Amino acid sequence: MDKQTKSTGLPTLTKEMIWMINFGFLGVQIAFTLQSSQMSRIFQTIGANPDSLGWFFILPPLAGLIVQPIIGSLSDRTWLPKLGGRRLPYLLLGSIIAVIVMILLPNAGSFGFGYGSLAALWFGAITVALLDLSSNIAMQPFKMMVGDMVNDDQKSYAYGIQSFLSNTGAVLAAIFPFLLTYFGVSNVAKKGVVPQSVIISFYVGAAILIITTLFSVFRVHEYDPATYAKYHGITEADNKEGGNWFTLLRKAPKAFWTTTLVQFFCWFAFQYLWTYSVGAIAKNVWHTTDATSAGYQAAGNWYGVLAAVQSIAAVIWSFVLAKVPNKYHKVGYAGSLAAGAVGFISIFFITNQWLLIISYALVGISWAAINTYPLTIVTNALSGKHMGTYLGLFNGSICLPQIVASLLSFVLFPLLGGSQTNMFIAGAIAMVLAAISVGAIRETFVE
């Protein structure tokens, strides 16, 4: 680790305030997880072909790639005290839109468009894009508020809390359909219609998003422009005129780019996890590729459980990573990603639903590292100038690899035999490359 300087001059916050800064992240992550864990299921249920899934999975990262830098740049120059400050107004706006879309998306097959019809698929595609756009608007403020308000000594703790809430939200979202089915809600529906277990899960998620967002909006008081400038050692004018994105990228610290390289391989792999897990589990365990069958819907529920296992493992492993000394950060980072690679390749081989718990626990270990290290490394290397814009641009390290993975799927999918299971080979290779790439990172700190 390369220590250039230490501390930003920001005050020490109470643990309660750090929790409140992050609390709304719980609801936002529920929306994201319902989307990622159920999107493939929804689209195949309403008639999408597996070889065309990549088109639908391009939309969410494309929305994030465009929206997050814009939100970061705009919020750097925003001050609306009656609506919460500079970041919170965007959280409120994004959450409102997300709630509306969460009510619409699972009903894509319930409006009489017809199984496999272009109208049904377009409706689903548009609502997914809107959900991801609004969720990105709502999510970005939490990342930026930690950078704005939390000093270097508390930053790892703050992002750790964010990771904990994120994974807790993911667990809740992932098991909703399974639990609702257990308590008697129908998990099957007529051809082309999404089951009630999924529809109600989205409704519950929307309600939780509203509640958690309001907690953050009413309990967090952001620093006004003068106080922010004072704490970060900059002038008020530094953020008022925004900044040219290309110029900012040229001036970005080296840690920004080396971490981006690791992120590329990680998010490439996870795009295939979200896209093909249900189909792979259905084929390997339930021996079906028919999206209208009860076996396929059971696989969809089981993937929800496995996604919860992944998140629980991530929560537990986050506490382990929090105890890793700074000089061993790269060892923890690379080792966690390597464990994820083992998890990915094991999904290709395993045909027992219970053994898949081990696979997704290993994937969860890598997920903990992905949610713990990158933002801490990048925000420590940044000054207070254009913090939101930089974090919005850094989101490209999440979105671009997902877009690339989706586009490459049109080549890889037929090349790998047209099997959703085989796509996990590509995911495992990407995770190995991610682990190797950690060696290029050198952490720095600025005042």
C-alpha positions as CSV (number, residue, x, y, z in Angstrom):
1,M,0.0,0.0,0.0
2,D,1.3,3.4,-0.9
3,K,0.4,6.0,1.8
4,Q,0.8,9.4,0.4
5,T,-1.3,11.3,3.0
6,K,-3.9,10.5,5.6
7,S,-7.3,11.8,6.7
8,T,-9.6,14.4,5.0
9,G,-10.4,16.6,7.9
10,L,-14.0,15.3,8.0
11,P,-15.5,14.9,11.5
12,T,-16.0,11.6,13.2
13,L,-19.7,10.5,12.8
14,T,-21.8,8.5,15.3
15,K,-22.4,4.9,14.3
16,E,-26.1,5.8,14.2
17,M,-25.5,8.4,11.6
18,I,-23.4,6.1,9.5
19,W,-26.3,3.6,9.6
20,M,-28.8,6.2,8.6
21,I,-26.6,7.4,5.7
22,N,-26.8,3.8,4.4
23,F,-30.2,2.5,5.6
24,G,-32.1,3.3,2.4
25,F,-29.6,1.1,0.6
26,L,-31.5,-1.9,2.0
27,G,-34.6,-1.1,0.0
28,V,-32.7,-0.2,-3.2
29,Q,-30.8,-3.5,-3.1
30,I,-34.1,-5.4,-2.7
31,A,-35.2,-3.7,-6.0
32,F,-31.9,-4.6,-7.7
33,T,-31.9,-8.2,-6.4
34,L,-35.5,-8.9,-7.4
35,Q,-34.6,-7.6,-10.9
36,S,-31.4,-9.6,-11.2
37,S,-32.7,-12.9,-9.6
38,Q,-36.1,-12.9,-11.3
39,M,-35.5,-11.1,-14.7
40,S,-34.4,-14.2,-16.6
41,R,-37.3,-16.1,-15.1
42,I,-39.8,-13.4,-16.0
43,F,-38.6,-13.0,-19.6
44,Q,-38.5,-16.8,-20.3
45,T,-41.9,-17.2,-18.7
46,I,-43.4,-14.6,-21.0
47,G,-41.8,-16.3,-24.0
48,A,-38.2,-15.0,-24.6
49,N,-35.7,-17.5,-26.1
50,P,-32.6,-18.3,-24.0
51,D,-30.3,-17.3,-26.9
52,S,-31.8,-13.8,-26.9
53,L,-31.6,-13.1,-23.2
54,G,-28.4,-11.1,-23.7
55,W,-30.5,-8.3,-25.4
56,F,-32.6,-7.8,-22.3
57,F,-29.7,-7.9,-19.9
58,I,-27.9,-5.1,-21.8
59,L,-30.6,-2.6,-20.8
60,P,-29.9,-2.4,-17.0
61,P,-26.1,-1.7,-17.3
62,L,-26.7,0.6,-20.2
63,A,-29.0,2.6,-18.0
64,G,-26.5,2.7,-15.2
65,L,-23.7,3.7,-17.5
66,I,-25.6,6.8,-18.7
67,V,-27.5,7.8,-15.5
68,Q,-24.9,7.5,-12.7
69,P,-22.3,10.0,-14.1
70,I,-25.1,12.4,-14.8
71,I,-26.6,12.1,-11.3
72,G,-23.1,12.4,-9.8
73,S,-22.3,15.5,-11.9
74,L,-25.7,17.2,-11.2
75,S,-25.7,16.4,-7.5
76,D,-22.2,17.8,-7.1
77,R,-23.8,21.2,-8.0
78,T,-27.1,20.7,-6.3
79,W,-28.2,22.2,-3.0
80,L,-31.9,21.8,-2.1
81,P,-32.1,22.0,1.6
82,K,-36.0,21.6,1.7
83,L,-35.6,18.3,-0.1
84,G,-32.6,17.0,1.9
85,G,-29.5,18.6,0.4
86,R,-27.4,17.6,-2.6
87,R,-27.7,13.8,-2.9
88,L,-31.0,13.0,-1.1
89,P,-33.3,14.7,-3.6
90,Y,-32.1,12.3,-6.3
91,L,-32.6,9.3,-3.9
92,L,-36.2,10.4,-3.4
93,L,-36.8,10.9,-7.1
94,G,-35.3,7.5,-8.0
95,S,-37.2,5.7,-5.3
96,I,-40.6,7.0,-6.4
97,I,-40.0,5.9,-10.0
98,A,-38.6,2.5,-8.9
99,V,-41.7,1.8,-6.8
100,I,-44.0,2.5,-9.8
101,V,-42.0,0.3,-12.1
102,M,-41.7,-2.5,-9.5
103,I,-45.5,-2.7,-9.6
104,L,-45.6,-2.9,-13.4
105,L,-42.7,-5.2,-14.3
106,P,-43.9,-8.6,-12.9
107,N,-47.2,-8.0,-14.7
108,A,-45.6,-8.0,-18.1
109,G,-47.5,-11.2,-18.9
110,S,-50.8,-10.2,-17.4
111,F,-52.0,-7.6,-19.9
112,G,-53.1,-10.0,-22.6
113,F,-50.2,-9.4,-25.0
114,G,-49.8,-13.1,-25.6
115,Y,-47.0,-15.6,-25.0
116,G,-43.8,-14.7,-26.8
117,S,-45.4,-11.6,-28.4
118,L,-43.3,-8.6,-29.2
119,A,-45.7,-6.4,-27.2
120,A,-45.1,-8.5,-24.0
121,L,-41.3,-8.6,-24.6
122,W,-41.1,-4.9,-25.3
123,F,-43.2,-4.0,-22.3
124,G,-40.9,-6.2,-20.1
125,A,-37.8,-4.6,-21.7
126,I,-39.0,-1.1,-21.2
127,T,-40.0,-1.6,-17.6
128,V,-36.7,-3.3,-16.8
129,A,-34.8,-0.4,-18.3
130,L,-36.9,2.0,-16.2
131,L,-36.4,0.0,-13.1
132,D,-32.7,-0.1,-13.5
133,L,-32.5,3.6,-14.4
134,S,-34.5,4.6,-11.3
135,S,-32.6,2.2,-9.0
136,N,-29.4,3.7,-10.3
137,I,-30.7,7.2,-9.5
138,A,-31.6,6.0,-6.0
139,M,-28.4,3.9,-5.4
140,Q,-25.8,6.5,-6.4
141,P,-26.5,9.0,-3.5
142,F,-25.6,6.4,-0.9
143,K,-22.2,5.8,-2.4
144,M,-21.6,9.5,-2.7
145,M,-22.8,10.4,0.8
146,V,-20.2,8.1,2.3
147,G,-17.5,9.9,0.2
148,D,-19.0,13.3,1.2
149,M,-19.5,12.8,4.9
150,V,-17.3,9.9,6.2
151,N,-13.6,10.3,7.0
152,D,-10.9,7.8,5.9
153,D,-10.8,6.1,9.4
154,Q,-14.5,5.3,9.3
155,K,-14.9,4.7,5.6
156,S,-14.2,1.0,5.6
157,Y,-16.8,0.7,8.4
158,A,-19.3,2.8,6.4
159,Y,-18.9,0.7,3.3
160,G,-19.0,-2.4,5.4
161,I,-22.4,-1.3,6.7
162,Q,-23.5,-0.6,3.2
163,S,-22.4,-4.0,2.2
164,F,-24.2,-5.6,5.1
165,L,-27.5,-3.8,4.3
166,S,-27.0,-4.5,0.6
167,N,-26.7,-8.2,1.2
168,T,-29.5,-8.3,3.8
169,G,-31.7,-6.7,1.2
170,A,-30.5,-9.3,-1.3
171,V,-31.3,-12.1,1.0
172,L,-34.9,-10.8,1.6
173,A,-35.5,-10.3,-2.1
174,A,-34.1,-13.6,-3.1
175,I,-36.2,-15.7,-0.7
176,F,-39.5,-13.8,-1.1
177,P,-40.8,-16.1,-3.9
178,F,-39.7,-19.2,-2.1
179,L,-41.3,-18.2,1.2
180,L,-44.6,-17.0,-0.5
181,T,-44.8,-20.4,-2.2
182,Y,-44.2,-22.2,1.1
183,F,-47.1,-20.3,2.6
184,G,-49.4,-21.2,-0.2
185,V,-49.1,-18.5,-2.8
186,S,-49.2,-20.0,-6.3
187,N,-45.9,-20.5,-8.0
188,V,-47.3,-21.5,-11.3
189,A,-49.6,-19.6,-13.7
190,K,-51.1,-20.1,-17.1
191,K,-48.7,-20.0,-20.0
192,G,-47.0,-16.6,-20.5
193,V,-48.1,-15.2,-17.1
194,V,-45.7,-14.6,-14.2
195,P,-46.7,-16.5,-11.0
196,Q,-48.2,-14.7,-8.1
197,S,-45.3,-15.6,-5.9
198,V,-43.1,-13.4,-8.1
199,I,-45.6,-10.6,-8.5
200,I,-46.3,-10.2,-4.8
201,S,-42.6,-10.3,-4.1
202,F,-42.1,-7.2,-6.2
203,Y,-45.0,-5.5,-4.4
204,V,-43.5,-6.2,-1.0
205,G,-40.1,-5.0,-2.2
206,A,-41.7,-1.7,-3.4
207,A,-43.2,-1.1,0.1
208,I,-39.8,-1.8,1.8
209,L,-38.1,0.6,-0.6
210,I,-40.5,3.4,0.3
211,I,-40.0,2.9,4.1
212,T,-36.2,2.6,4.0
213,T,-35.8,5.6,1.7
214,L,-37.9,7.8,4.0
215,F,-35.7,6.8,7.0
216,S,-32.6,8.1,5.2
217,V,-34.3,11.2,3.8
218,F,-35.6,12.3,7.2
219,R,-32.7,11.3,9.4
220,V,-29.6,12.4,7.4
221,H,-28.6,16.0,7.2
222,E,-26.0,16.6,4.4
223,Y,-23.3,19.2,4.7
224,D,-24.1,22.5,3.0
225,P,-21.7,23.7,0.3
226,A,-19.6,25.9,2.6
227,T,-19.2,23.2,5.2
228,Y,-18.5,20.5,2.6
229,A,-15.8,22.7,1.1
230,K,-14.3,23.4,4.5
231,Y,-14.1,19.7,5.5
232,H,-12.6,18.6,2.2
233,G,-10.1,21.5,1.9
234,I,-11.5,22.8,-1.4
235,T,-13.4,26.0,-2.4
236,E,-17.1,26.2,-3.0
237,A,-16.4,27.1,-6.6
238,D,-14.6,23.8,-7.2
239,N,-17.8,21.8,-7.9
240,K,-20.1,24.6,-9.1
241,E,-19.2,24.4,-12.8
242,G,-19.0,20.6,-13.0
243,G,-16.2,19.1,-14.9
244,N,-15.5,17.7,-18.4
245,W,-15.8,13.9,-18.0
246,F,-12.9,13.1,-20.3
247,T,-10.7,15.6,-18.5
248,L,-11.6,14.1,-15.2
249,L,-10.9,10.6,-16.4
250,R,-7.5,11.7,-17.7
251,K,-6.7,13.1,-14.2
252,A,-8.1,10.1,-12.3
253,P,-5.7,8.5,-9.9
254,K,-4.0,5.3,-10.9
255,A,-6.0,3.3,-8.3
256,F,-9.2,4.3,-10.2
257,W,-8.0,2.5,-13.3
258,T,-6.3,-0.5,-11.8
259,T,-9.5,-1.2,-9.7
260,T,-11.5,-0.7,-12.9
261,L,-9.6,-3.6,-14.5
262,V,-10.4,-5.9,-11.7
263,Q,-14.0,-4.7,-11.8
264,F,-14.3,-5.5,-15.5
265,F,-13.6,-9.2,-15.1
266,C,-15.8,-9.5,-11.9
267,W,-18.9,-7.9,-13.4
268,F,-18.4,-9.7,-16.7
269,A,-18.7,-13.0,-14.7
270,F,-21.6,-11.9,-12.5
271,Q,-23.6,-10.9,-15.6
272,Y,-23.6,-14.5,-16.7
273,L,-24.5,-15.6,-13.2
274,W,-27.6,-13.5,-13.2
275,T,-28.5,-14.3,-16.8
276,Y,-28.1,-18.1,-16.8
277,S,-28.4,-19.4,-13.3
278,V,-32.1,-20.3,-13.5
279,G,-31.7,-22.1,-16.8
280,A,-28.6,-23.9,-15.7
281,I,-30.2,-25.1,-12.4
282,A,-33.3,-26.1,-14.3
283,K,-31.3,-28.2,-16.7
284,N,-28.8,-29.7,-14.3
285,V,-31.1,-30.4,-11.4
286,W,-34.7,-30.6,-12.7
287,H,-33.6,-31.8,-16.2
288,T,-35.8,-29.4,-18.0
289,T,-35.4,-26.4,-20.4
290,D,-39.1,-25.7,-20.7
291,A,-39.7,-22.3,-19.1
292,T,-43.5,-23.1,-18.7
293,S,-42.9,-26.3,-16.7
294,A,-43.3,-26.6,-12.9
295,G,-39.7,-27.9,-12.8
296,Y,-38.4,-24.7,-14.3
297,Q,-40.4,-22.5,-11.9
298,A,-39.1,-24.7,-9.0
299,A,-35.6,-24.0,-10.3
300,G,-36.5,-20.3,-10.3
301,N,-37.5,-20.5,-6.6
302,W,-34.4,-22.5,-5.7
303,Y,-32.1,-19.9,-7.4
304,G,-33.8,-17.4,-5.1
305,V,-32.7,-19.5,-2.1
306,L,-29.2,-19.8,-3.6
307,A,-29.0,-16.1,-4.1
308,A,-29.9,-15.7,-0.4
309,V,-27.1,-18.2,0.4
310,Q,-24.7,-16.1,-1.7
311,S,-25.7,-12.9,0.2
312,I,-25.5,-14.6,3.7
313,A,-22.0,-15.8,2.8
314,A,-21.1,-12.3,1.7
315,V,-22.3,-10.8,5.0
316,I,-20.3,-13.3,7.0
317,W,-17.2,-12.9,4.8
318,S,-17.5,-9.1,5.0
319,F,-16.8,-9.4,8.7
320,V,-13.7,-11.5,8.0
321,L,-12.5,-9.0,5.4
322,A,-13.0,-6.1,7.9
323,K,-10.4,-7.7,10.2
324,V,-7.8,-8.1,7.5
325,P,-4.9,-5.7,8.1
326,N,-4.4,-3.0,5.5
327,K,-1.2,-4.5,4.2
328,Y,-3.0,-7.8,3.4
329,H,-6.0,-6.1,1.6
330,K,-4.8,-7.4,-1.8
331,V,-4.4,-10.9,-0.5
332,G,-8.0,-10.8,0.9
333,Y,-9.3,-9.3,-2.4
334,A,-7.5,-11.8,-4.7
335,G,-8.2,-14.8,-2.5
336,S,-11.9,-14.0,-2.3
337,L,-12.2,-13.6,-6.1
338,A,-10.4,-16.9,-6.6
339,A,-13.0,-18.6,-4.3
340,G,-15.6,-17.1,-6.5
341,A,-14.0,-18.7,-9.6
342,V,-14.2,-22.1,-7.9
343,G,-17.9,-21.4,-7.2
344,F,-18.6,-20.6,-10.8
345,I,-17.0,-23.7,-12.3
346,S,-18.6,-25.9,-9.7
347,I,-22.1,-24.8,-10.9
348,F,-21.2,-26.2,-14.3
349,F,-20.6,-29.7,-12.8
350,I,-23.0,-30.0,-9.9
351,T,-26.4,-31.7,-10.4
352,N,-27.6,-31.9,-6.8
353,Q,-29.6,-28.9,-5.6
354,W,-28.1,-29.1,-2.1
355,L,-24.5,-29.2,-3.2
356,L,-25.2,-25.9,-5.1
357,I,-25.3,-24.2,-1.7
358,I,-21.6,-24.6,-1.5
359,S,-21.1,-23.2,-5.0
360,Y,-23.1,-20.1,-4.2
361,A,-21.5,-19.7,-0.8
362,L,-18.1,-19.5,-2.6
363,V,-19.6,-17.0,-5.1
364,G,-20.8,-15.0,-2.1
365,I,-17.2,-14.8,-0.7
366,S,-16.2,-13.1,-4.0
367,W,-19.3,-10.9,-3.8
368,A,-18.2,-9.6,-0.4
369,A,-14.9,-8.5,-1.8
370,I,-16.5,-6.8,-4.8
371,N,-18.7,-4.8,-2.5
372,T,-16.0,-4.0,0.1
373,Y,-12.8,-3.1,-1.6
374,P,-13.3,-1.1,-4.8
375,L,-15.2,1.9,-3.4
376,T,-12.9,2.1,-0.4
377,I,-9.8,2.1,-2.6
378,V,-11.2,4.7,-5.1
379,T,-12.7,7.1,-2.6
380,N,-9.5,7.1,-0.5
381,A,-7.6,8.1,-3.6
382,L,-10.0,11.0,-4.5
383,S,-10.2,14.5,-3.1
384,G,-13.5,16.2,-2.5
385,K,-13.5,17.8,-6.0
386,H,-16.1,16.2,-8.2
387,M,-16.6,13.3,-5.8
388,G,-20.1,12.5,-7.2
389,T,-19.0,12.7,-10.8
390,Y,-16.0,10.5,-10.3
391,L,-18.1,7.9,-8.5
392,G,-20.6,8.1,-11.3
393,L,-17.9,7.5,-13.8
394,F,-16.4,4.7,-11.8
395,N,-19.8,3.0,-12.1
396,G,-18.7,2.4,-15.7
397,S,-16.5,-0.3,-14.3
398,I,-19.7,-2.1,-13.3
399,C,-21.8,-1.3,-16.3
400,L,-19.4,-1.7,-19.3
401,P,-18.4,-5.2,-18.5
402,Q,-22.0,-6.3,-18.2
403,I,-22.7,-4.7,-21.6
404,V,-19.7,-6.4,-23.1
405,A,-20.7,-9.8,-21.5
406,S,-24.2,-9.5,-22.9
407,L,-22.9,-8.7,-26.4
408,L,-20.4,-11.5,-26.3
409,S,-23.1,-13.9,-25.2
410,F,-24.4,-13.9,-28.8
411,V,-21.1,-15.4,-29.8
412,L,-20.2,-17.5,-26.7
413,F,-23.7,-19.0,-26.3
414,P,-23.7,-20.9,-29.6
415,L,-20.0,-21.5,-29.4
416,L,-20.5,-23.2,-26.0
417,G,-23.2,-25.5,-27.4
418,G,-26.2,-23.3,-26.8
419,S,-26.3,-24.4,-23.1
420,Q,-26.9,-22.0,-20.3
421,T,-24.9,-24.3,-18.0
422,N,-21.8,-23.9,-20.2
423,M,-21.8,-20.2,-19.8
424,F,-20.4,-20.7,-16.3
425,I,-17.1,-21.8,-17.8
426,A,-16.7,-18.3,-19.2
427,G,-17.7,-16.8,-15.9
428,A,-15.1,-18.9,-14.0
429,I,-12.3,-17.8,-16.4
430,A,-13.3,-14.2,-15.9
431,M,-13.1,-14.5,-12.1
432,V,-9.6,-16.1,-12.4
433,L,-8.5,-13.1,-14.5
434,A,-10.0,-10.7,-11.9
435,A,-8.0,-12.4,-9.1
436,I,-4.8,-12.1,-11.0
437,S,-5.5,-8.4,-11.9
438,V,-5.6,-7.4,-8.2
439,G,-1.8,-7.5,-8.3
440,A,-1.9,-4.2,-10.3
441,I,-3.6,-2.2,-7.6
442,R,-1.7,0.2,-5.3
443,E,-3.8,1.9,-2.6
444,T,-3.3,5.7,-2.0
445,F,-4.8,8.2,0.3
446,V,-5.3,12.0,-0.2
447,E,-6.3,14.8,2.1
